Amino acid sequence: MTQTPPYLQNLNAPQNEAVETLDGPVLVLAGAGTGKTRVLTTRLAHLLHTGKAYPGQILAVTFTNKAAQEMKERVSHLLNGAPVEGWWLGTFHSLAARMLRKHADLVGLSSNFTILDPDDQVRLLKQIMEVNGVDHKKWAPKAMIHFIDRWKDRGLTPDQINADEAGDLAGGKLPILYRLYQDRLKAVNACDFGDLLLHMITILRNPAHAEVLADYHRRFKYILVDEYQDTNVAQYLWLRLLAQGSNNICCVGDDDQSIYGWRGAEVGNILKFEKDFPGAKIIRLEQNYRSTNHILKAAGAVISNNGDRLGKELWSEAGDGEKLTIRGLWDGEAEARWVGEEIEQLQRKGWSLNEMAVLVRAGFQTREFEERFIQLGIPYRVIGGPRFYERQEIRDALAYLRVIAQPADDLALERIINKPKRGLGDSTVNTLYAYGRAKGICLHDAIMDLTQTDELRPKVKTTLMKLLDDFARWRSLVDSTPHPELTAQMLEESGYMQMWKEDKTPEAPGRLENLKELVSGMGEYDSLPEFLEHVALVLENQNDQYGEKATIMTLHGAKGLEFDAVFLPGWEEGLFPSQKTMDENGVKGLEEERRLAYVGITRARKKAHVSFAANRRMYGNWINAIPSRFVDELPEDHIEVQSDSGLYQVGRSQHWDSSGFKPKAPAPKRQVHDRKVRAEDGTVFARGDRVFHEKFGYGSIINIDGHKLDINFEHGGHKRVMDSFVKKG
């Protein structure tokens, strides 16, 4: 009797089936925490151990180079240290590049072609735009490259772009620019990352080069693909072409964790696997080795509301564990306080900070948690991006504020003197600095002096004089205008907000949200100097490089990670699910948001806390929110509600229609900070009162902070004024 190889002995039945079903198309639906990586590496080892294939006959595709290296090391370990050299293991781009080096001449390149980095792409397209009379200030080259990259992700060549695809991008000229860009790349023997797959698809599809495809069909006896749910159209097309030979393709993935649609991933690739590969075997990995059953059942109940999924039900031998905590709080500050207190309690019980994470839907949410953790002395790390006050757009806004507060702040003025672009080059700044050093004066004063002379070109002088005039005007408003309002005014009048509004890159919306959150958060401080002092202290508060830290990150960044305790704040309609995502993508967008909720819950091993605020200050306004529909979808048997009375009632209430996409009825009113205030003349003001202001006209009180009233004026927008300046209207 043949002895079972050691690497097969500790697999559960579905894992074993996924490893030993070597021939024919196989889709392994690997739920969160079900041992996906183990199955992949063991399957590779089994192919080699049984002699079904040599390393060079296996194509194994991962999404990161790190994953490829780890897979190689694990397979070698399973085979008792035997070397596994010569196989085709790597990312889509690295494998496609390896192929293209061999066949570059078939698409007009030499084998030593250069692969451009993103900066080179932008620079090249900018040159082409200038030659063809396209205004690169109106149509940012970086944004136009983004659209070209998305076309390549969909496997579209310039010939396949129609007018509807292009819209008014670059004045309707983007398809022409795309063609010229591709021609220029070939002329300089270069390609970008998107071309690596696009060129290979072009070659493999071309009947004139049929022998190339036939050669790869003979070469690759087995194909393995990791994270199949995250593939884009181009990756899908490339894989299908290569798999047509042996038909021995094994894709591992989880349709419930497809959360990268915004960068081109198509969940439809995994959903139509059986159609693409008739007779395919579907193997479901459902035994979870990470979480307890309450966590898994709660996540499963939420994701079951998605229509487009293949379906599976996770379970664990770890027992039921603790139920999910549902916590409703009055506002965002209370939410941050509660999370901080819960983390401190867990610390006192011996839990490691390294095993606690706060997972937010949007980057701007991190500010309140960062500030609360600093106040409590909780060390933390922000993964996937800089801390809130260290982000580029926040640093820029703070530099503007520092110059308003202190004209002699040379570093701040230098940072934003050409943001947004004002046509001031390095030579101008160097001239100003040289003059300032010679005279022993600051950059601001150097500008004042030189704009009164003929040292600078007239256009430069006009630009600099306007900038100083702007700062003088903003500085004159410091004592009479609430600092959040002044900051919002400064960001608009400087053109800085407009710069990001016109930026079409994926990062731009998040930067705008962060700037609005900055303005919103400033209201917590009495003056601009106090706020700037607070920020300086925050930036100086650098946590030790070593030691335990709690993690703050976005839900998107958390995929693939796990923690003992997970906090999921901000589960409110419009924030999560994102209103922007639903507006742009409809039900498809809603389902991806729900998959994001599923990913968030299943990051938790032992504890999962979901929270929402009934009243959240966003972008300077108080928003009265209702809990996310995802909260309503959590099953009663697996949750514990700790919300204050009146904030939340358990169960999928009457809020949503049968599709879960539209509210059935107006959102129920929720308790808010409804304090009243008595002005010096005896008038009592309450939230909701209609009032009149001599300058701003009529409006309604939306929040009360001592004798300061936040008022939404009918024609003046949101303002904060003293109660003595308004009358009941």
N, C-alpha and C positions, 0 to 999 in steps of 0.2 A: 504494500500500500504506500502510495506517494505521500511523503510527509508534507504537511502544510508549511509553507515558508513562514518564518518568524514574523515578517511584516504584515501578514494577514491575520494573525492570531487575536489581536485585540480590536478588530473592527466589528461594528454591529452589522446586522444582516443587510440593511440597505447600502451601507458603506461598502461591504464586501461585494455586493452585486454590482455596484458602480465601478469597482476596481476590476472585477473579473469579466464584465461584459465588454470585451475588447473589440469585437467586430461589429460593423454597422454603425449607423448614427445613434448617438446616445445623448440625451439631455439630462444632466444631473441638477435637479432643483434643490439647491442647498440653502435651507433656511438659515437665519442668523444663528451663529454659534453651534452649527451642526457638524463641524469638522471638515469643511470644504477643502482646506489646504492639505489636510492629511490624505483625503481621497485622491486629490490631484497627484501628489508626490508618490503615493503608494501605487497608483495606476501606472505612472511612468516607470517606477521600479519593476513592476510586474511585467510590463511589456519587454523590458530588457532582460529580466531574469528568466522569462519563459522562452526567450529567443524569437519572439514574434517580430521583433524589429531591432536593428542596430541603432545606436544613437543618431546617426546621420539620416535615418529614415523616419524620424519623428519631428514634427513641427509643433512646438509648444509655445503658446502665445500668452504673455502676461501684460499687465497694464503699467508696470513699473520695472525699472532695471533691478531695483532692490528685491522685488518679488522673484524675478528670474534667478538672481544669485542665490537667494534662500532656497528656491526649489532645487537648484543644482546641488547645493550642499546637502539637503535632506535626502535626495535620491541616492547620492553617494554613500551617506550614512546607512540608509536602508540596505544597500548592497555591500555592507561591511567594508566601506572605504574604497571600493573599486572606483577607478576614475571613469567619469562619464564625459568624455571629450568628443568633439566633432558633431554634436547634435545642433539642431536649429532651435535654440531656446532664446527668447527675448521679447521685447515689446513689439507692437505692430510696426512702429517706425524703424526700429533697428533691424528687424527682419526684412522689411521692404527695402531699406537702404542697401542691405547686403545683396538682395536680388538685383536692384537697379544698377549697382556697380558692374554687374555682369552684362547687363543688357542696355546700358545707357545710350549706345549708338542708335538704338531703335526709336528713341524719342529725341534725337538731335543733340545729345550730350556726350561728353567724354567720360570715361570711367573715373577720372579724378575730379568730378564735379564738386563744387563747394555747396554746403548746406547753410543757407542764410539764417542768422538769428533774427528775432523779432525786430530789433532796432534797424538792421540792414534792410529788412522788408519795407519798413516805414520810409526809410531814406530813399530807397529805390522808387517806390510809388510816388513819393513827393516830387521827385525829379520828373517823372512821367506826367504828373498833373500840371506842373509848371509849363512844360513844353506844349501841353495841349489846352492851355488856357482855363484850367479848372482851379478855382479859388481854394487853395489849401487851408485858408483861414476859416472859410465857411464850411468846407468839407474836410475835416481833419483826416490826414492820411492814415493815422493809427486806427480811426474808426472805419475807414474804407477797407483797410487790410482785414479788419475783423469780418466784414461781410464776404470778402473774397475767401478767407479761411473757411467760413461756414459753407460756402458753395463747394469748396474742395472736400469738406467733411461729408457732403452729400454726393460726392463723386461726379460733380458737374464741371465740365470743361467750358471754356468761353463759348464754344459753339452751341452749348445747351442752355445758355442763359437767355431768357426772353424778356420782353419789356415788363411783364408783370412781376417777374423775379426781381428786377432792378428798381422799379418804382422811380422815384425822383432822385435816387442816390447820385451824388456828384452831378446834379442837374440832368439826370438820365444817362450820363456818360459812363457809369461804372462798368457795364459790360465791355465797352471799348477799352477802358483803362485796364480791365482784367486781361484782355487779349494782348495789349501792348506790354503789360507787365510780364506775361508769360513769354512773349517774344524776347523781351530784354533779358530775362533769366537765362534763356537758351543762348543768347548772344554772349553772355559772360560766363557760360558753362556753370550755371548754378541752379539750385532749386530750393524751395522752402520745405518745411516739414510736411505740409499738405501734399506737395508734389510727390513725395516718396511713395505714397499709396496710389495717388491719382495716375502717375506715370505707369506704375506696374499694372493697374487695372486696364489702362489703355493698351498696353502691350499684350496682356493675357487675353483680352477680348478680340484683338485684331486677328482675323483669319489668316492674314499674310504671315503672322508669326505663330502659327498653330503649334509648331514644333517646340516652342518655348514652354507653352502650357503643358504639352504632352510630356516634356522632360520632367517638369515638377510633379506631374501625376505619377510618373514612374518612380521618382525619388521618394515622395512622402507616402509611406504606407499608413501612417496614423497622424491625426491632427488633434491636439488638445487645446482648448481655449478657456482661460480663466475670466471671471467677471463678464460673462457674455451679455448680461443685461445692460452693460455700459457701452456697448459697441455703437459706433455711428454707421451711417449708410456706406461710406467708403470702406470701412473695415469689414463690414458685412459682405460687400460685393467681392472683396479680395479673398475672404475666406471661402465663400461659395465657389468661386472659380477654382481654387486649389483643391477643394473637397470633392469635386466632381469625379476625380480619378478613382480613389479607393473607396470613397463614401464612408470611410472609417473616421468619423469626426465625433469627438466628445466635447460638448460645451458644458461648462459648469457655471451656474449663476442663480440669481434669485430675482424674479420679476417684481417681488414686493420691495426690493431695495434699489430699484432703478430711479435715481434721484438727480440725474445730471442732464435732463432734457435741455436745459439752458445752454449747455455747451455741445449740443449735437447728438447726445445719446438717444437711441431709439428703442424704447421698451418693446416695440413691435417686433424687433428682431428675434427676441426670445419667445414671444407669444406665438409666432408663426413657424417655429422650428419644425413641428410635425408636418406642416404643409410643404416646407422647403425640402425636407428629407423624409419622404414617405417611408413608412415602416419603422420610424424612429422609436426607440425605447425611452420612456420617461421614468426616471428613478427619483423618488422624493426622499430627501434626507430631512427627517422631522424630529429626531431626538436631539434636543438641545443640551449642550454641556456647559452653558454659561449661566442661565437665569433660572429663577424659580417659576413654578407654574402660574402663580397669580400674575406675574409680569408677562409671561408668554400668552396667557389667555386674554389678558387685557389688550395686548398688541394685536393678537389675532382677531379680536372682535372689531377693532378699528379698521384694520386692513380688509376685512371681509366686506366692507361697504364699497370697495372698488369693483367695478364691473369687469375691467380688462385685467384678468389675472388667471393663472393656471391653477392656483389653489393648493394649499397644504395646511396642516395643523401641527404646530410645534408642541412638544411636551418634554418634560424633564423628570429624571429620577431624583432630583434634588429636593423634592417636596414642594408644598404650596408656598412656603415662605411668607413674607409680609405682603399685605395688599398694597396696591398703589395708593398713595396719598393724593387726594384732590384738595387743593387749598385755594380758596377765593380770598382776595385781599382788597382793601379799599383803593389803593393806588400803587404805582410802580415803586415808590420809595418803601412802602410797607412790604412789598414783595421782596425787595432786596434785603431789608432788615430781617425778614423771616428766614430767607435762605441762609444768611450769615449766622443767625442764631442756631439753625438746624445743624450747620456744619460744625459750629462750636460744640454743640451737644454730642455729636458723633465723635469729635476729637476727644472729649472727656471720657468717652466710653472706649477709647483705644483705637478708633478707626484712623487709618492713614489718610492724610490730605491728598496723597498721590492717587488715592482710589475714589476721589470725589470730583464730580464734574458738573458744571453749569452749561447746558447746551441751549443756545438761543437761536431763534429763526433769522434774525437780522443783526448785522454787525453793530448797529448803533445801540442795541440793548446792553452791550457790555459795560457802558459807562457807569450806570447806577451800581452794578455789581462790583466793578473795580473800586469805585469810591467807597462803597460800604466795606469791602474787604480791607482797604487801607485803614479806614477808621477803626476796625476791629483788630487790626494787626494780623490778618490771615494772609500768609504768603500765597501768591497765586501766579499762574502763568497764563498768557493768552496764546493759544495755538492757532496757526493758520493766518496770522497777521500781527501787526504791532498792537500794543496797548492803545486805548482810545486816544489819549492825548499825544501819542507818538505817531499817529497816522498823518500822512502827507497833507491832506486837506485841512486837518485840525491844526497842524503846525503852521500852515500858511495863515489861517484865520487868526491864530494867536499872535502871529507876527504883526498883522495889521493892528490888532488891539494894543500890542506893546508899543507900537509907534504912536498911536493915539495917546496912550498914557505917558509915554516918555519919548519925545522926538529925538533924543540923542542915542537911542538904541540902534547902533549901526548894524549889528548882526540881523536884527529883525527887518530893518529897512532894506538891507541888501537882499534878503530872502525873497521879498515880494515886490521889489522895484520893477520887475518885469513879469509879474504874475497878476492878472493875465498878461499876455504879450503886449508890450507897448512900443516895440521897435527899439528898445534900448539894449545895445550889445555890450559885450565884456569890455570893449575899448572905452565906452562911455563911463562905465562903473570904475574902471581903472583910473581914468582921468579925474573923476570926482575924488577917489581915494587919495590919489597922489597930491591933489590940491589940499585936501583936508589934512593930510599928514604934514605937509609943508607949513600950513598955517596953524596947526595944532587945534583943529576944530573937528566936529563930528560930521558925518556924511550929510545929515539934514542941512546943516549950516553951509556946507560946501556947495550943495545944490542951490541954496538961497543966493550965495555969492555969484556962482558961475552963470546962473540964469540972468544976471544983470550985466553980463559981459558978452563978447562975441567969441568966446572960447569954444562954445558948442554950436552945432548946426541949428538953424532956426527951428526945424521940426522937433529936434530933441529938446530944445529949450521950452517949446510950447508944451510938450508932453510932460516934462518935469515940473513946470509951473502949475499945470493942472493937477498933478498928483499932490503937490504940496498944498494947493488950495483945497483939495478934497480933505486932506488930513486936518487942515485948519478948521474947516467947517465941522467935521465930525468931532474934533476936540472941543469946539464951542458948545456942542450939544451934551457933553458929558454930565453936566450938573442939572440939566433940565429934562433929559430924556432917559427913561429906564434903560439900563445897559443892555438887556436882551434886545429891546427894540432898536437901540443904536447899532448893535452888532448886525442885526438883520438888515438894517438900512445900509450899513457900510458894505456888507457882502453883495448886496444888489447894486449899489451905485458904483462900486469899484469894478463891476463886471465879472467878479470872481464866481458868483453863482451861475451867471450866464455861460461862463467858460465850460463848466461841468454839464450844464443843460445841453449844450451843443456837442459835447463829447459823446460819441456813439459807442464807446467801448463798454464791455459788460460791467466794468468797475464803476462807471460814472454814476448810476442810480444810487449805489451804496454810498458813494462819497457825498452826494446831495443829502441823503438821509442822515449821515453823520454830522454834517454841518447844521442841519435843522435840530438835531439832538443837542449839539453844542449850545445853540441859542436857547433851547428849552431848559437845559440844565443850569444856565447862568442865573435864572430866576431864583435859585436857592441862595444866592449871595446878595448882600445889600448894595454892593457897589462894584464898579469895574476893577479898581485896585484890589479889593478883597478877593475877587474872583481870580485875578492874575496871580496873586500871592498864593492862593490855594493850588493853582495849576503848577506853579514852580515847586511847591512842596511835594505834590504828587509825582512830578517828573524826577525829583531828587530821590524819591522813595524807591530806589532800585532794590528789589528783593535779592537776597543772597543767591549766588549762582548755584549753590548746593542746598540740600535740605528739601523737605517735603513741601509741595505746593498743590493747592487746588487748581483745577483746570477750568478755564473759561474758553469756549469755542462755539462755532456755529454748528448746527445740525449737519450741514453738508460736510464739514470737516471731520465729523465724528465717526463717519462710516468706517467700519473695520476696527474700531477701538472698543474697549469695554472698561467699566468701572464698577466698584462695589455699590456706590450710591450715585444716582443721577438726578439732577434737578432740571426740570423742563418748564421754564417760566414763559409768560407772555402768550398763553394759549387763549387768544381772543380773536374774534372775527375781524378780518382785515389785516391783522398782524400775522396770525397763523391759523388758518390758511391765509397766505398773502393775497390781498385784494388785487394787487398789480398782476400777479401770476394768473389769477382767475379771470381778470379782465382781458388779458392778452391771449390766454389759451383755453378758456372755457372749462368744460368738464375734464379735458385732458390735463389741464393745469391743476385742477382740484385733486385729481387722482394722484398726481405726482406729489402734491403737498401732503396727501394722506400717507403716501409711502414714506415721506420724510418723518411723519409722526411715528410710524412703525419703526423706522430706524432708530429714532430717539429713544423710544421705550425699551427696545431690545439691546441698548447699550448697557443696561443695568443688570448687574448680577444679583443683588440682594434688595436694594431699595430704589424705588422710582417715585419721584414727587412731581406732580403736574400742578402748576399754579397759573392763576390769571388775576388781573386787576379789573375791578369794576370801573375804575376811573384812572385814566393814564394821561399824563401830560406828554403830548407829542407835537413837536414842531411849534411850541409856544402856546398851544391850545389844550384845554382839558377835553378829553374825549371820553364819553360815557359808553363803555363797551359791553358786549355780552360775551359769555364764554364761547370759545371755539366750538364749532359743531363736532370736532373731534372729542371734546370733553363729553358731549352728549352721547357719543358712540361707545364710551367706555362702559363695560358691563357692571351692573350693581354688585354682582357676586365677587368681584375681584378688586373693588375699590373701597377706600375708606375716606369719607368726606369730612374734612375738618374746617370747612368754611364757616364764617360767621353767619348768623341768622339773616336770611333775606338775600344772600348773595348767590346761592346756587341750590337747586333742587335736583336730586339724583334722577337719572333716567333720560332717555331720548324724548324730550318733551315735545311740545307742539311747535317748536321753533322752525322746523324745516319741512319742506314738501317731500314726497316719496323719493325723489332723486337725491335729496340732501343737498341740493344746489342753491335753492332760493328760500328765503325765510317765508314761512306761512303767514305770519302776522307780525305787526310791529314789535320790536324788541321790548321786553318788559323793562319797566323803569327800575333802576338799581340805586341803592343808597349811595350818596356821595358826600363829600365834605360840604354840608349844607349849613355852615355856620352863618350866623347873622352878625352884623356890626352896627353899633350906634355911633353916628357921626357927632361932631361937637355941637351941631345945632339941634341934636335930638332925633334926627331922621334915622330910621332903622332900615338898613339895606339887607336883602337876602338874595341868595342865588336865584336867578330867573327873573328878577325884577327888571322892568323896562326903565331906562334912565336917559337923561339928556345931558350932553356936554357942550359947552359953548363952541368949542373948536371942532369936535368930531361928530356932533349930532346925536341921533338916537341910537341906542343899542341895548343889549341885554347882559346882565351880570352872569358870567360863567364860573367865576371862582372868587373867593374872598380870602385874603391873606392879611390879617390885622386890619388896618385902615386902607390897604391897597386893594383895589378892585380890578380883576381881570374882566374886561368888557369886550364883547364882540359887537362892534359898531356896524350899522347897516351900510355905511359908505366908507368907513375908515378902517375896516378890518379889526384885528385884535389889538387892543391897547391895554396898558396897565396905568391906572390913574388913582389919585387919592380920592377918598370918599367926599371930601369937602369941595371937590370940583364938579360934582354931578348933582343933579336933582332928579327925583322920581318923575318919570315921564308918563 
